[in-house]
Amino acid sequence: MSAEIVAITKEVLAGDTALANKILALNNAHAQALSWLDRDRLRYLVAEAFFAGRVGGVDGLLIAFDQNSKRAGSWRRPGPCS
């Protein structure tokens, strides 16, 4: 496993279907905690992100948003910490 962090862009996702499928598989394996993504929604989130990156092949994934982005705060779900 490589610990290298590699940036992801919407252009990378559009050109590398295998990578997009791996990212979707990782995300959707944890959809109950995150939320289900399809290819279009993944591209949208990556395009809006302050930073999007993966670790190794796709051993980990980070999509971070600026506090002032259109996405800021919209990910929160009702629950005990809300």
HTML snippet that shows the backbone in 3Dmol.js (N, CA, C, O; Angstrom):
<script src="https://3Dmol.org/build/3Dmol-min.js"></script>
<div id="view" style="width:600px;height:400px;position:relative"></div>
<script>
const pdb = `
ATOM      1  N   MET A   1       0.839  -1.181   0.000  1.00  0.00           N
ATOM      2  CA  MET A   1       0.000   0.000   0.000  1.00  0.00           C
ATOM      3  C   MET A   1       0.878   1.236   0.000  1.00  0.00           C
ATOM      4  O   MET A   1       1.782   1.363   0.826  1.00  0.00           O
ATOM      5  N   SER A   2       0.618   2.134  -0.912  1.00  0.00           N
ATOM      6  CA  SER A   2       1.336   3.394  -0.993  1.00  0.00           C
ATOM      7  C   SER A   2       0.651   4.430  -0.116  1.00  0.00           C
ATOM      8  O   SER A   2      -0.578   4.499  -0.086  1.00  0.00           O
ATOM      9  N   ALA A   3       1.428   5.235   0.597  1.00  0.00           N
ATOM     10  CA  ALA A   3       0.874   6.293   1.436  1.00  0.00           C
ATOM     11  C   ALA A   3       0.834   7.621   0.690  1.00  0.00           C
ATOM     12  O   ALA A   3       0.511   8.653   1.280  1.00  0.00           O
ATOM     13  N   GLU A   4       1.155   7.605  -0.585  1.00  0.00           N
ATOM     14  CA  GLU A   4       1.167   8.827  -1.372  1.00  0.00           C
ATOM     15  C   GLU A   4      -0.252   9.371  -1.538  1.00  0.00           C
ATOM     16  O   GLU A   4      -1.183   8.627  -1.849  1.00  0.00           O
ATOM     17  N   ILE A   5      -0.400  10.679  -1.325  1.00  0.00           N
ATOM     18  CA  ILE A   5      -1.686  11.349  -1.545  1.00  0.00           C
ATOM     19  C   ILE A   5      -1.671  11.949  -2.941  1.00  0.00           C
ATOM     20  O   ILE A   5      -0.784  12.730  -3.286  1.00  0.00           O
ATOM     21  N   VAL A   6      -2.669  11.574  -3.742  1.00  0.00           N
ATOM     22  CA  VAL A   6      -2.747  12.000  -5.129  1.00  0.00           C
ATOM     23  C   VAL A   6      -4.022  12.825  -5.308  1.00  0.00           C
ATOM     24  O   VAL A   6      -5.112  12.370  -4.961  1.00  0.00           O
ATOM     25  N   ALA A   7      -3.888  14.029  -5.847  1.00  0.00           N
ATOM     26  CA  ALA A   7      -5.050  14.888  -6.079  1.00  0.00           C
ATOM     27  C   ALA A   7      -5.962  14.272  -7.134  1.00  0.00           C
ATOM     28  O   ALA A   7      -5.509  13.606  -8.065  1.00  0.00           O
ATOM     29  N   ILE A   8      -7.254  14.513  -6.962  1.00  0.00           N
ATOM     30  CA  ILE A   8      -8.266  14.057  -7.913  1.00  0.00           C
ATOM     31  C   ILE A   8      -8.966  15.293  -8.465  1.00  0.00           C
ATOM     32  O   ILE A   8      -9.317  16.200  -7.710  1.00  0.00           O
ATOM     33  N   THR A   9      -9.167  15.330  -9.761  1.00  0.00           N
ATOM     34  CA  THR A   9      -9.923  16.409 -10.396  1.00  0.00           C
ATOM     35  C   THR A   9     -11.062  15.810 -11.210  1.00  0.00           C
ATOM     36  O   THR A   9     -11.074  14.610 -11.482  1.00  0.00           O
ATOM     37  N   LYS A  10     -12.010  16.640 -11.594  1.00  0.00           N
ATOM     38  CA  LYS A  10     -13.118  16.135 -12.421  1.00  0.00           C
ATOM     39  C   LYS A  10     -12.608  15.653 -13.766  1.00  0.00           C
ATOM     40  O   LYS A  10     -13.188  14.742 -14.357  1.00  0.00           O
ATOM     41  N   GLU A  11     -11.532  16.251 -14.258  1.00  0.00           N
ATOM     42  CA  GLU A  11     -10.947  15.819 -15.524  1.00  0.00           C
ATOM     43  C   GLU A  11     -10.317  14.430 -15.395  1.00  0.00           C
ATOM     44  O   GLU A  11     -10.434  13.600 -16.296  1.00  0.00           O
ATOM     45  N   VAL A  12      -9.654  14.190 -14.271  1.00  0.00           N
ATOM     46  CA  VAL A  12      -9.071  12.874 -14.021  1.00  0.00           C
ATOM     47  C   VAL A  12     -10.181  11.825 -13.975  1.00  0.00           C
ATOM     48  O   VAL A  12     -10.055  10.756 -14.572  1.00  0.00           O
ATOM     49  N   LEU A  13     -11.262  12.132 -13.271  1.00  0.00           N
ATOM     50  CA  LEU A  13     -12.373  11.180 -13.167  1.00  0.00           C
ATOM     51  C   LEU A  13     -13.003  10.895 -14.525  1.00  0.00           C
ATOM     52  O   LEU A  13     -13.359   9.755 -14.825  1.00  0.00           O
ATOM     53  N   ALA A  14     -13.140  11.944 -15.351  1.00  0.00           N
ATOM     54  CA  ALA A  14     -13.746  11.763 -16.671  1.00  0.00           C
ATOM     55  C   ALA A  14     -12.869  10.898 -17.568  1.00  0.00           C
ATOM     56  O   ALA A  14     -13.380  10.165 -18.415  1.00  0.00           O
ATOM     57  N   GLY A  15     -11.552  10.977 -17.388  1.00  0.00           N
ATOM     58  CA  GLY A  15     -10.632  10.242 -18.247  1.00  0.00           C
ATOM     59  C   GLY A  15     -10.226   8.870 -17.741  1.00  0.00           C
ATOM     60  O   GLY A  15      -9.623   8.093 -18.481  1.00  0.00           O
ATOM     61  N   ASP A  16     -10.547   8.557 -16.487  1.00  0.00           N
ATOM     62  CA  ASP A  16     -10.116   7.293 -15.890  1.00  0.00           C
ATOM     63  C   ASP A  16     -11.316   6.600 -15.243  1.00  0.00           C
ATOM     64  O   ASP A  16     -11.556   6.739 -14.044  1.00  0.00           O
ATOM     65  N   THR A  17     -12.050   5.866 -16.043  1.00  0.00           N
ATOM     66  CA  THR A  17     -13.255   5.190 -15.575  1.00  0.00           C
ATOM     67  C   THR A  17     -12.948   4.187 -14.470  1.00  0.00           C
ATOM     68  O   THR A  17     -13.718   4.056 -13.518  1.00  0.00           O
ATOM     69  N   ALA A  18     -11.833   3.481 -14.589  1.00  0.00           N
ATOM     70  CA  ALA A  18     -11.468   2.493 -13.569  1.00  0.00           C
ATOM     71  C   ALA A  18     -11.246   3.165 -12.212  1.00  0.00           C
ATOM     72  O   ALA A  18     -11.674   2.640 -11.184  1.00  0.00           O
ATOM     73  N   LEU A  19     -10.585   4.317 -12.203  1.00  0.00           N
ATOM     74  CA  LEU A  19     -10.364   5.053 -10.966  1.00  0.00           C
ATOM     75  C   LEU A  19     -11.695   5.526 -10.393  1.00  0.00           C
ATOM     76  O   LEU A  19     -11.945   5.371  -9.198  1.00  0.00           O
ATOM     77  N   ALA A  20     -12.539   6.095 -11.226  1.00  0.00           N
ATOM     78  CA  ALA A  20     -13.857   6.549 -10.765  1.00  0.00           C
ATOM     79  C   ALA A  20     -14.647   5.392 -10.156  1.00  0.00           C
ATOM     80  O   ALA A  20     -15.298   5.562  -9.125  1.00  0.00           O
ATOM     81  N   ASN A  21     -14.594   4.235 -10.777  1.00  0.00           N
ATOM     82  CA  ASN A  21     -15.308   3.063 -10.258  1.00  0.00           C
ATOM     83  C   ASN A  21     -14.757   2.627  -8.899  1.00  0.00           C
ATOM     84  O   ASN A  21     -15.524   2.236  -8.020  1.00  0.00           O
ATOM     85  N   LYS A  22     -13.433   2.691  -8.720  1.00  0.00           N
ATOM     86  CA  LYS A  22     -12.832   2.330  -7.433  1.00  0.00           C
ATOM     87  C   LYS A  22     -13.259   3.305  -6.340  1.00  0.00           C
ATOM     88  O   LYS A  22     -13.557   2.901  -5.216  1.00  0.00           O
ATOM     89  N   ILE A  23     -13.285   4.594  -6.683  1.00  0.00           N
ATOM     90  CA  ILE A  23     -13.701   5.605  -5.712  1.00  0.00           C
ATOM     91  C   ILE A  23     -15.159   5.408  -5.337  1.00  0.00           C
ATOM     92  O   ILE A  23     -15.513   5.461  -4.159  1.00  0.00           O
ATOM     93  N   LEU A  24     -16.004   5.181  -6.329  1.00  0.00           N
ATOM     94  CA  LEU A  24     -17.419   4.948  -6.058  1.00  0.00           C
ATOM     95  C   LEU A  24     -17.618   3.701  -5.208  1.00  0.00           C
ATOM     96  O   LEU A  24     -18.449   3.696  -4.300  1.00  0.00           O
ATOM     97  N   ALA A  25     -16.863   2.646  -5.492  1.00  0.00           N
ATOM     98  CA  ALA A  25     -16.981   1.413  -4.715  1.00  0.00           C
ATOM     99  C   ALA A  25     -16.589   1.653  -3.254  1.00  0.00           C
ATOM    100  O   ALA A  25     -17.264   1.170  -2.345  1.00  0.00           O
ATOM    101  N   LEU A  26     -15.505   2.395  -3.026  1.00  0.00           N
ATOM    102  CA  LEU A  26     -15.080   2.690  -1.659  1.00  0.00           C
ATOM    103  C   LEU A  26     -16.145   3.521  -0.951  1.00  0.00           C
ATOM    104  O   LEU A  26     -16.550   3.196   0.165  1.00  0.00           O
ATOM    105  N   ASN A  27     -16.592   4.582  -1.591  1.00  0.00           N
ATOM    106  CA  ASN A  27     -17.612   5.435  -0.980  1.00  0.00           C
ATOM    107  C   ASN A  27     -18.894   4.655  -0.699  1.00  0.00           C
ATOM    108  O   ASN A  27     -19.430   4.706   0.408  1.00  0.00           O
ATOM    109  N   ASN A  28     -19.371   3.946  -1.694  1.00  0.00           N
ATOM    110  CA  ASN A  28     -20.673   3.298  -1.572  1.00  0.00           C
ATOM    111  C   ASN A  28     -20.659   2.089  -0.645  1.00  0.00           C
ATOM    112  O   ASN A  28     -21.712   1.650  -0.184  1.00  0.00           O
ATOM    113  N   ALA A  29     -19.472   1.548  -0.366  1.00  0.00           N
ATOM    114  CA  ALA A  29     -19.355   0.500   0.651  1.00  0.00           C
ATOM    115  C   ALA A  29     -19.650   1.066   2.040  1.00  0.00           C
ATOM    116  O   ALA A  29     -19.956   0.323   2.973  1.00  0.00           O
ATOM    117  N   HIS A  30     -19.555   2.386   2.161  1.00  0.00           N
ATOM    118  CA  HIS A  30     -19.806   3.078   3.436  1.00  0.00           C
ATOM    119  C   HIS A  30     -20.947   4.091   3.282  1.00  0.00           C
ATOM    120  O   HIS A  30     -20.976   5.114   3.966  1.00  0.00           O
ATOM    121  N   ALA A  31     -21.867   3.799   2.390  1.00  0.00           N
ATOM    122  CA  ALA A  31     -22.936   4.750   2.049  1.00  0.00           C
ATOM    123  C   ALA A  31     -23.829   5.095   3.228  1.00  0.00           C
ATOM    124  O   ALA A  31     -24.361   6.203   3.282  1.00  0.00           O
ATOM    125  N   GLN A  32     -24.008   4.193   4.161  1.00  0.00           N
ATOM    126  CA  GLN A  32     -24.870   4.494   5.303  1.00  0.00           C
ATOM    127  C   GLN A  32     -24.287   5.645   6.127  1.00  0.00           C
ATOM    128  O   GLN A  32     -25.035   6.478   6.638  1.00  0.00           O
ATOM    129  N   ALA A  33     -22.976   5.697   6.256  1.00  0.00           N
ATOM    130  CA  ALA A  33     -22.325   6.762   7.015  1.00  0.00           C
ATOM    131  C   ALA A  33     -22.059   7.994   6.169  1.00  0.00           C
ATOM    132  O   ALA A  33     -22.025   9.108   6.692  1.00  0.00           O
ATOM    133  N   LEU A  34     -21.870   7.811   4.871  1.00  0.00           N
ATOM    134  CA  LEU A  34     -21.519   8.930   3.994  1.00  0.00           C
ATOM    135  C   LEU A  34     -22.745   9.388   3.208  1.00  0.00           C
ATOM    136  O   LEU A  34     -23.433  10.320   3.624  1.00  0.00           O
ATOM    137  N   SER A  35     -23.010   8.772   2.131  1.00  0.00           N
ATOM    138  CA  SER A  35     -24.205   8.872   1.291  1.00  0.00           C
ATOM    139  C   SER A  35     -23.830   8.266  -0.048  1.00  0.00           C
ATOM    140  O   SER A  35     -22.685   8.359  -0.492  1.00  0.00           O
ATOM    141  N   TRP A  36     -24.803   7.650  -0.676  1.00  0.00           N
ATOM    142  CA  TRP A  36     -24.591   6.965  -1.942  1.00  0.00           C
ATOM    143  C   TRP A  36     -24.221   7.971  -3.010  1.00  0.00           C
ATOM    144  O   TRP A  36     -24.822   9.042  -3.087  1.00  0.00           O
ATOM    145  N   LEU A  37     -23.236   7.641  -3.842  1.00  0.00           N
ATOM    146  CA  LEU A  37     -22.835   8.503  -4.954  1.00  0.00           C
ATOM    147  C   LEU A  37     -22.959   7.755  -6.266  1.00  0.00           C
ATOM    148  O   LEU A  37     -22.709   6.552  -6.343  1.00  0.00           O
ATOM    149  N   ASP A  38     -23.348   8.484  -7.292  1.00  0.00           N
ATOM    150  CA  ASP A  38     -23.215   7.970  -8.654  1.00  0.00           C
ATOM    151  C   ASP A  38     -22.103   8.779  -9.313  1.00  0.00           C
ATOM    152  O   ASP A  38     -21.559   9.702  -8.707  1.00  0.00           O
ATOM    153  N   ARG A  39     -21.772   8.440 -10.527  1.00  0.00           N
ATOM    154  CA  ARG A  39     -20.637   9.081 -11.200  1.00  0.00           C
ATOM    155  C   ARG A  39     -20.820  10.599 -11.338  1.00  0.00           C
ATOM    156  O   ARG A  39     -19.877  11.354 -11.106  1.00  0.00           O
ATOM    157  N   ASP A  40     -22.012  11.047 -11.709  1.00  0.00           N
ATOM    158  CA  ASP A  40     -22.249  12.484 -11.880  1.00  0.00           C
ATOM    159  C   ASP A  40     -22.108  13.248 -10.565  1.00  0.00           C
ATOM    160  O   ASP A  40     -21.520  14.329 -10.531  1.00  0.00           O
ATOM    161  N   ARG A  41     -22.645  12.691  -9.495  1.00  0.00           N
ATOM    162  CA  ARG A  41     -22.554  13.347  -8.185  1.00  0.00           C
ATOM    163  C   ARG A  41     -21.109  13.380  -7.700  1.00  0.00           C
ATOM    164  O   ARG A  41     -20.685  14.372  -7.106  1.00  0.00           O
ATOM    165  N   LEU A  42     -20.356  12.333  -7.938  1.00  0.00           N
ATOM    166  CA  LEU A  42     -18.941  12.316  -7.570  1.00  0.00           C
ATOM    167  C   LEU A  42     -18.190  13.420  -8.310  1.00  0.00           C
ATOM    168  O   LEU A  42     -17.413  14.158  -7.704  1.00  0.00           O
ATOM    169  N   ARG A  43     -18.421  13.533  -9.622  1.00  0.00           N
ATOM    170  CA  ARG A  43     -17.757  14.594 -10.386  1.00  0.00           C
ATOM    171  C   ARG A  43     -18.126  15.975  -9.868  1.00  0.00           C
ATOM    172  O   ARG A  43     -17.270  16.855  -9.775  1.00  0.00           O
ATOM    173  N   TYR A  44     -19.400  16.168  -9.530  1.00  0.00           N
ATOM    174  CA  TYR A  44     -19.843  17.457  -8.994  1.00  0.00           C
ATOM    175  C   TYR A  44     -19.127  17.769  -7.682  1.00  0.00           C
ATOM    176  O   TYR A  44     -18.611  18.873  -7.508  1.00  0.00           O
ATOM    177  N   LEU A  45     -19.091  16.812  -6.764  1.00  0.00           N
ATOM    178  CA  LEU A  45     -18.445  17.041  -5.474  1.00  0.00           C
ATOM    179  C   LEU A  45     -16.960  17.347  -5.633  1.00  0.00           C
ATOM    180  O   LEU A  45     -16.432  18.243  -4.974  1.00  0.00           O
ATOM    181  N   VAL A  46     -16.295  16.607  -6.502  1.00  0.00           N
ATOM    182  CA  VAL A  46     -14.865  16.851  -6.739  1.00  0.00           C
ATOM    183  C   VAL A  46     -14.657  18.242  -7.350  1.00  0.00           C
ATOM    184  O   VAL A  46     -13.714  18.941  -6.980  1.00  0.00           O
ATOM    185  N   ALA A  47     -15.517  18.642  -8.267  1.00  0.00           N
ATOM    186  CA  ALA A  47     -15.396  19.962  -8.898  1.00  0.00           C
ATOM    187  C   ALA A  47     -15.598  21.089  -7.880  1.00  0.00           C
ATOM    188  O   ALA A  47     -14.960  22.136  -7.988  1.00  0.00           O
ATOM    189  N   GLU A  48     -16.474  20.885  -6.898  1.00  0.00           N
ATOM    190  CA  GLU A  48     -16.762  21.906  -5.889  1.00  0.00           C
ATOM    191  C   GLU A  48     -15.785  21.903  -4.721  1.00  0.00           C
ATOM    192  O   GLU A  48     -15.766  22.841  -3.925  1.00  0.00           O
ATOM    193  N   ALA A  49     -14.981  20.862  -4.616  1.00  0.00           N
ATOM    194  CA  ALA A  49     -14.114  20.677  -3.449  1.00  0.00           C
ATOM    195  C   ALA A  49     -12.957  21.671  -3.414  1.00  0.00           C
ATOM    196  O   ALA A  49     -12.440  22.091  -4.449  1.00  0.00           O
ATOM    197  N   PHE A  50     -12.570  22.032  -2.194  1.00  0.00           N
ATOM    198  CA  PHE A  50     -11.336  22.780  -1.973  1.00  0.00           C
ATOM    199  C   PHE A  50     -10.157  21.882  -2.297  1.00  0.00           C
ATOM    200  O   PHE A  50      -9.179  22.309  -2.911  1.00  0.00           O
ATOM    201  N   PHE A  51     -10.267  20.621  -1.872  1.00  0.00           N
ATOM    202  CA  PHE A  51      -9.264  19.609  -2.194  1.00  0.00           C
ATOM    203  C   PHE A  51      -9.945  18.254  -2.254  1.00  0.00           C
ATOM    204  O   PHE A  51     -10.780  17.928  -1.411  1.00  0.00           O
ATOM    205  N   ALA A  52      -9.583  17.474  -3.250  1.00  0.00           N
ATOM    206  CA  ALA A  52     -10.014  16.087  -3.338  1.00  0.00           C
ATOM    207  C   ALA A  52      -8.784  15.245  -3.609  1.00  0.00           C
ATOM    208  O   ALA A  52      -7.986  15.563  -4.491  1.00  0.00           O
ATOM    209  N   GLY A  53      -8.633  14.184  -2.860  1.00  0.00           N
ATOM    210  CA  GLY A  53      -7.461  13.341  -3.050  1.00  0.00           C
ATOM    211  C   GLY A  53      -7.728  11.913  -2.618  1.00  0.00           C
ATOM    212  O   GLY A  53      -8.692  11.613  -1.914  1.00  0.00           O
ATOM    213  N   ARG A  54      -6.839  11.051  -3.066  1.00  0.00           N
ATOM    214  CA  ARG A  54      -6.914   9.638  -2.723  1.00  0.00           C
ATOM    215  C   ARG A  54      -5.566   9.215  -2.172  1.00  0.00           C
ATOM    216  O   ARG A  54      -4.540   9.844  -2.433  1.00  0.00           O
ATOM    217  N   VAL A  55      -5.589   8.147  -1.414  1.00  0.00           N
ATOM    218  CA  VAL A  55      -4.360   7.553  -0.892  1.00  0.00           C
ATOM    219  C   VAL A  55      -4.147   6.247  -1.631  1.00  0.00           C
ATOM    220  O   VAL A  55      -5.041   5.403  -1.701  1.00  0.00           O
ATOM    221  N   GLY A  56      -2.952   6.091  -2.183  1.00  0.00           N
ATOM    222  CA  GLY A  56      -2.628   4.871  -2.902  1.00  0.00           C
ATOM    223  C   GLY A  56      -3.547   4.648  -4.090  1.00  0.00           C
ATOM    224  O   GLY A  56      -3.987   5.594  -4.743  1.00  0.00           O
ATOM    225  N   GLY A  57      -3.835   3.357  -4.362  1.00  0.00           N
ATOM    226  CA  GLY A  57      -4.740   3.020  -5.466  1.00  0.00           C
ATOM    227  C   GLY A  57      -6.097   3.640  -5.242  1.00  0.00           C
ATOM    228  O   GLY A  57      -6.593   4.332  -6.132  1.00  0.00           O
ATOM    229  N   VAL A  58      -6.689   3.442  -4.167  1.00  0.00           N
ATOM    230  CA  VAL A  58      -7.848   4.118  -3.578  1.00  0.00           C
ATOM    231  C   VAL A  58      -8.070   3.424  -2.235  1.00  0.00           C
ATOM    232  O   VAL A  58      -9.124   2.841  -1.977  1.00  0.00           O
ATOM    233  N   ASP A  59      -7.040   3.507  -1.388  1.00  0.00           N
ATOM    234  CA  ASP A  59      -7.123   2.954  -0.040  1.00  0.00           C
ATOM    235  C   ASP A  59      -7.831   3.915   0.900  1.00  0.00           C
ATOM    236  O   ASP A  59      -8.321   3.524   1.959  1.00  0.00           O
ATOM    237  N   GLY A  60      -7.877   5.170   0.499  1.00  0.00           N
ATOM    238  CA  GLY A  60      -8.551   6.208   1.272  1.00  0.00           C
ATOM    239  C   GLY A  60      -8.948   7.341   0.346  1.00  0.00           C
ATOM    240  O   GLY A  60      -8.400   7.491  -0.746  1.00  0.00           O
ATOM    241  N   LEU A  61      -9.899   8.129   0.789  1.00  0.00           N
ATOM    242  CA  LEU A  61     -10.436   9.209  -0.025  1.00  0.00           C
ATOM    243  C   LEU A  61     -10.753  10.395   0.870  1.00  0.00           C
ATOM    244  O   LEU A  61     -11.299  10.227   1.960  1.00  0.00           O
ATOM    245  N   LEU A  62     -10.412  11.590   0.412  1.00  0.00           N
ATOM    246  CA  LEU A  62     -10.741  12.813   1.130  1.00  0.00           C
ATOM    247  C   LEU A  62     -11.316  13.808   0.136  1.00  0.00           C
ATOM    248  O   LEU A  62     -10.712  14.085  -0.901  1.00  0.00           O
ATOM    249  N   ILE A  63     -12.475  14.336   0.456  1.00  0.00           N
ATOM    250  CA  ILE A  63     -13.059  15.436  -0.310  1.00  0.00           C
ATOM    251  C   ILE A  63     -13.364  16.521   0.706  1.00  0.00           C
ATOM    252  O   ILE A  63     -14.248  16.360   1.548  1.00  0.00           O
ATOM    253  N   ALA A  64     -12.629  17.636   0.630  1.00  0.00           N
ATOM    254  CA  ALA A  64     -12.752  18.726   1.599  1.00  0.00           C
ATOM    255  C   ALA A  64     -13.331  19.963   0.926  1.00  0.00           C
ATOM    256  O   ALA A  64     -12.999  20.289  -0.213  1.00  0.00           O
ATOM    257  N   PHE A  65     -14.204  20.640   1.662  1.00  0.00           N
ATOM    258  CA  PHE A  65     -14.857  21.838   1.136  1.00  0.00           C
ATOM    259  C   PHE A  65     -14.471  23.043   1.961  1.00  0.00           C
ATOM    260  O   PHE A  65     -14.288  22.940   3.174  1.00  0.00           O
ATOM    261  N   ASP A  66     -14.347  24.187   1.308  1.00  0.00           N
ATOM    262  CA  ASP A  66     -14.119  25.454   1.974  1.00  0.00           C
ATOM    263  C   ASP A  66     -15.376  25.801   2.766  1.00  0.00           C
ATOM    264  O   ASP A  66     -16.483  25.460   2.351  1.00  0.00           O
ATOM    265  N   GLN A  67     -15.214  26.468   3.888  1.00  0.00           N
ATOM    266  CA  GLN A  67     -16.369  26.819   4.717  1.00  0.00           C
ATOM    267  C   GLN A  67     -17.372  27.715   4.007  1.00  0.00           C
ATOM    268  O   GLN A  67     -18.534  27.773   4.409  1.00  0.00           O
ATOM    269  N   ASN A  68     -16.948  28.415   2.961  1.00  0.00           N
ATOM    270  CA  ASN A  68     -17.836  29.320   2.233  1.00  0.00           C
ATOM    271  C   ASN A  68     -18.359  28.725   0.926  1.00  0.00           C
ATOM    272  O   ASN A  68     -19.020  29.417   0.152  1.00  0.00           O
ATOM    273  N   SER A  69     -18.070  27.461   0.679  1.00  0.00           N
ATOM    274  CA  SER A  69     -18.506  26.841  -0.573  1.00  0.00           C
ATOM    275  C   SER A  69     -20.010  26.603  -0.556  1.00  0.00           C
ATOM    276  O   SER A  69     -20.653  26.672   0.491  1.00  0.00           O
ATOM    277  N   LYS A  70     -20.558  26.321  -1.734  1.00  0.00           N
ATOM    278  CA  LYS A  70     -21.980  25.982  -1.837  1.00  0.00           C
ATOM    279  C   LYS A  70     -22.302  24.752  -1.005  1.00  0.00           C
ATOM    280  O   LYS A  70     -23.433  24.598  -0.544  1.00  0.00           O
ATOM    281  N   ARG A  71     -21.329  23.878  -0.806  1.00  0.00           N
ATOM    282  CA  ARG A  71     -21.535  22.623  -0.074  1.00  0.00           C
ATOM    283  C   ARG A  71     -21.398  22.784   1.435  1.00  0.00           C
ATOM    284  O   ARG A  71     -21.787  21.886   2.182  1.00  0.00           O
ATOM    285  N   ALA A  72     -20.859  23.899   1.896  1.00  0.00           N
ATOM    286  CA  ALA A  72     -20.572  24.048   3.327  1.00  0.00           C
ATOM    287  C   ALA A  72     -21.814  23.798   4.166  1.00  0.00           C
ATOM    288  O   ALA A  72     -22.850  24.435   3.974  1.00  0.00           O
ATOM    289  N   GLY A  73     -21.696  22.870   5.087  1.00  0.00           N
ATOM    290  CA  GLY A  73     -22.782  22.586   6.009  1.00  0.00           C
ATOM    291  C   GLY A  73     -23.856  21.680   5.476  1.00  0.00           C
ATOM    292  O   GLY A  73     -24.684  21.203   6.252  1.00  0.00           O
ATOM    293  N   SER A  74     -23.881  21.420   4.191  1.00  0.00           N
ATOM    294  CA  SER A  74     -24.988  20.637   3.639  1.00  0.00           C
ATOM    295  C   SER A  74     -24.832  19.145   3.862  1.00  0.00           C
ATOM    296  O   SER A  74     -25.765  18.390   3.592  1.00  0.00           O
ATOM    297  N   TRP A  75     -23.690  18.699   4.342  1.00  0.00           N
ATOM    298  CA  TRP A  75     -23.469  17.273   4.548  1.00  0.00           C
ATOM    299  C   TRP A  75     -23.992  16.799   5.899  1.00  0.00           C
ATOM    300  O   TRP A  75     -24.124  15.596   6.122  1.00  0.00           O
ATOM    301  N   ARG A  76     -24.286  17.717   6.787  1.00  0.00           N
ATOM    302  CA  ARG A  76     -24.666  17.309   8.134  1.00  0.00           C
ATOM    303  C   ARG A  76     -26.001  16.589   8.142  1.00  0.00           C
ATOM    304  O   ARG A  76     -26.946  16.989   7.462  1.00  0.00           O
ATOM    305  N   ARG A  77     -26.062  15.531   8.916  1.00  0.00           N
ATOM    306  CA  ARG A  77     -27.295  14.765   9.076  1.00  0.00           C
ATOM    307  C   ARG A  77     -27.801  14.961  10.507  1.00  0.00           C
ATOM    308  O   ARG A  77     -27.004  15.132  11.428  1.00  0.00           O
ATOM    309  N   PRO A  78     -29.108  14.938  10.692  1.00  0.00           N
ATOM    310  CA  PRO A  78     -29.627  15.021  12.059  1.00  0.00           C
ATOM    311  C   PRO A  78     -29.112  13.858  12.890  1.00  0.00           C
ATOM    312  O   PRO A  78     -28.999  12.736  12.396  1.00  0.00           O
ATOM    313  N   GLY A  79     -28.811  14.116  14.107  1.00  0.00           N
ATOM    314  CA  GLY A  79     -28.327  13.065  14.975  1.00  0.00           C
ATOM    315  C   GLY A  79     -27.918  13.629  16.322  1.00  0.00           C
ATOM    316  O   GLY A  79     -28.161  14.804  16.598  1.00  0.00           O
ATOM    317  N   PRO A  80     -27.309  12.825  17.153  1.00  0.00           N
ATOM    318  CA  PRO A  80     -26.986  13.258  18.509  1.00  0.00           C
ATOM    319  C   PRO A  80     -25.986  14.401  18.575  1.00  0.00           C
ATOM    320  O   PRO A  80     -25.944  15.114  19.578  1.00  0.00           O
ATOM    321  N   CYS A  81     -25.175  14.598  17.533  1.00  0.00           N
ATOM    322  CA  CYS A  81     -24.174  15.664  17.552  1.00  0.00           C
ATOM    323  C   CYS A  81     -24.633  16.895  16.783  1.00  0.00           C
ATOM    324  O   CYS A  81     -23.873  17.858  16.675  1.00  0.00           O
ATOM    325  N   SER A  82     -25.834  16.896  16.253  1.00  0.00           N
ATOM    326  CA  SER A  82     -26.332  18.027  15.465  1.00  0.00           C
ATOM    327  C   SER A  82     -26.715  19.188  16.336  1.00  0.00           C
ATOM    328  O   SER A  82     -27.153  20.221  15.830  1.00  0.00           O
TER     329      SER A  82
END
`;
const viewer = $3Dmol.createViewer("view");
viewer.addModel(pdb, "pdb");
viewer.setStyle({}, {cartoon: {color: "spectrum"}});
viewer.zoomTo();
viewer.render();
</script>
